[in-house]
Each structure stands twice: as structure tokens, then as C-alpha cells.
Amino acid sequence: MTKILLTGIAAALAFSMPAFAEKDNAGNKNKKADKEAKADKETKADKKKQKLKKKEMLEKFDVDKDGKLSKEEKKAARKAQKQEDKKAKKNDKKKNKKKDNDE
């Protein structure tokens, strides 16, 4: 009698395991789909930023207005970018010093 009861319980557990696994897989699929959707949105946002940046660069540095940056125009753009980077670094250092002094 005990053997039959234990066999029945074991069989019930064995057949119920796939049901639990399906629930877990469904949750994981939803999480994966959410991550993919988020990554896709971020990629689209990055592409929009790149297009905007390119447009700004052309407006600012395309002296001959041919829609392309020549070697000289690219050189001027790089120089301006380096100057902006230096200013940003200086400002960051100042902020960090001020923060350290406040503490």
C-alpha cells in the first residue's frame, strides 16, 4: 500500500514539473523581449543623436556648403572638439575640487 502511494505521489510530481517550467520560461521570454525592445529604443535614440550631431557639424563647419566636410573643415572640427573637451575637463576638475572643499 505504501509503495503504491509513494509511486502515485512521485508520478504526480513528475508530471507537474513541466507545468512549472513553462511558467518560468514564459516569464524569461517576456524579460528578454523587454530587454530587446529597450535596446532597440536606445539604438534608435543614438541614431537620432548622431544624425543631429552630423547636421550641426555640417552647419557649423561646412564653409563651402557642399554638404560634405573637406580635409580642412574636418581639421577645424577636430580642433574645436578638442577645445570643447579641454573646457569640459577643466569644469569637471573645478566641480570636483569645489565638492571636495565643501565636504
Secondary structure, DSSP 8 states (H G I E B T S, - for coil): -HHHHHHHHHHHHHHHHHHHHHHHHHHHHHHHHHHHHHHHHHHHHHHHHHHHHHHHHHHHH-TT-SSS--HHHHHHHHHHHHHHHHHHHHHHHHHHHHHHHH-
